[in-house]
Amino acid sequence: MKNWKEKFNKISVDKFDENVFNLIGNEWFLITAGTSDSFNTMTASWGAMGILWNKPIVQIFVRPTRYTFEFTEQNDFYTISCLEKGNKKILSLCGSKSGRETDKIKESGLIPVETENGITYEQARIVFECKKIYYDDLKPVFFLPDEIDDEHYPNKDYHRIYIGEILNIYMKM
Ligand SMILES: Cc1cc2nc3c(=O)[nH]c(=O)nc-3n(C[C@H](O)[C@H](O)[C@H](O)COP(=O)(O)O)c2cc1C
């Protein structure tokens, strides 16, 4: 497996100047957790970036039914990989098939690359390497309107929110 140094440069958080609403909501990204021996990835389009406890953070939402959930639970780190344009097919595949039944890396053509604490892909343009610092589960509290609860949670499998401290940002050279 290639090392990130062959493909990416590191940039500091204050040099990152993209529109996160576009990056997360329109371009989508891959959440990958695990080690080079055993990892899984899935597509996500919900997330948040900002500052918490004076640290730069990324917040992700993973339903406990996802295979990826087993990896985010068992590992201290995860990566957020924003792919280069033209990779929507990969994102659709990784967002519709489960790693329980499918070798998504083989089927998608993703080429894994090792980062300092995780895995990303040659197809990535920007990668956030995160260390879990907090989690909580969404709850059907009174200000979550019934329509959202009914639409998204007919099985009451509320997303787990992970807050990850951004340790590194890798950008394609
Ligand atoms: C555009 C898009 C966005 C998605 N966003 C999320 C998300 O934020 N959280 C989540 O739990 N699942 C999300 N999913 C669903 C998972 O990617 C999907 O269930 C995937 O097959 C899970 O794979 P796994 O079982 O290998 O983990 C999204 C799917 C798509 C297509």
Ligand as a Chemical Component Dictionary entry (heavy atoms), coordinates in Angstrom:
data_LIG
# 
_chem_comp.id                   LIG 
_chem_comp.type                 NON-POLYMER 
_chem_comp.pdbx_formal_charge   0 
_chem_comp.three_letter_code    LIG 
# 
loop_
_chem_comp_atom.comp_id 
_chem_comp_atom.atom_id 
_chem_comp_atom.alt_atom_id 
_chem_comp_atom.type_symbol 
_chem_comp_atom.charge 
_chem_comp_atom.model_Cartn_x 
_chem_comp_atom.model_Cartn_y 
_chem_comp_atom.model_Cartn_z 
_chem_comp_atom.pdbx_ordinal 
LIG C1  C1  C 0 -25.089 10.400 -0.600 1  
LIG C2  C2  C 0 -25.146 9.457  0.570  2  
LIG C3  C3  C 0 -24.960 9.957  1.858  3  
LIG C4  C4  C 0 -25.008 9.127  2.983  4  
LIG N1  N1  N 0 -24.789 9.657  4.227  5  
LIG C5  C5  C 0 -24.789 8.847  5.303  6  
LIG C6  C6  C 0 -24.491 9.380  6.611  7  
LIG O1  O1  O 0 -24.164 10.573 6.794  8  
LIG N2  N2  N 0 -24.542 8.531  7.671  9  
LIG C7  C7  C 0 -24.869 7.204  7.533  10 
LIG O2  O2  O 0 -24.914 6.462  8.524  11 
LIG N3  N3  N 0 -25.131 6.661  6.301  12 
LIG C8  C8  C 0 -25.075 7.456  5.188  13 
LIG N4  N4  N 0 -25.296 6.918  3.937  14 
LIG C9  C9  C 0 -25.593 5.484  3.797  15 
LIG C10 C10 C 0 -24.363 4.566  3.807  16 
LIG O3  O3  O 0 -23.326 5.094  3.009  17 
LIG C11 C11 C 0 -24.750 3.175  3.266  18 
LIG O4  O4  O 0 -25.743 2.613  4.086  19 
LIG C12 C12 C 0 -23.581 2.236  3.087  20 
LIG O5  O5  O 0 -23.986 1.179  2.250  21 
LIG C13 C13 C 0 -23.059 1.678  4.402  22 
LIG O6  O6  O 0 -22.008 0.792  4.125  23 
LIG P1  P1  P 0 -21.383 -0.198 5.205  24 
LIG O7  O7  O 0 -22.482 -1.130 5.662  25 
LIG O8  O8  O 0 -20.277 -0.916 4.468  26 
LIG O9  O9  O 0 -20.872 0.645  6.321  27 
LIG C14 C14 C 0 -25.255 7.738  2.813  28 
LIG C15 C15 C 0 -25.436 7.221  1.515  29 
LIG C16 C16 C 0 -25.375 8.065  0.414  30 
LIG C17 C17 C 0 -25.550 7.501  -0.982 31 
# 
loop_
_chem_comp_bond.comp_id 
_chem_comp_bond.atom_id_1 
_chem_comp_bond.atom_id_2 
_chem_comp_bond.value_order 
_chem_comp_bond.pdbx_ordinal 
LIG C1  C2  SING 1  
LIG C2  C3  SING 2  
LIG C2  C16 DOUB 3  
LIG C3  C4  DOUB 4  
LIG C4  N1  SING 5  
LIG C4  C14 SING 6  
LIG N1  C5  DOUB 7  
LIG C5  C6  SING 8  
LIG C5  C8  SING 9  
LIG C6  O1  DOUB 10 
LIG C6  N2  SING 11 
LIG N2  C7  SING 12 
LIG C7  O2  DOUB 13 
LIG C7  N3  SING 14 
LIG N3  C8  DOUB 15 
LIG C8  N4  SING 16 
LIG N4  C9  SING 17 
LIG N4  C14 SING 18 
LIG C9  C10 SING 19 
LIG C10 O3  SING 20 
LIG C10 C11 SING 21 
LIG C11 O4  SING 22 
LIG C11 C12 SING 23 
LIG C12 O5  SING 24 
LIG C12 C13 SING 25 
LIG C13 O6  SING 26 
LIG O6  P1  SING 27 
LIG P1  O7  DOUB 28 
LIG P1  O8  SING 29 
LIG P1  O9  SING 30 
LIG C14 C15 DOUB 31 
LIG C15 C16 SING 32 
LIG C16 C17 SING 33 
# 
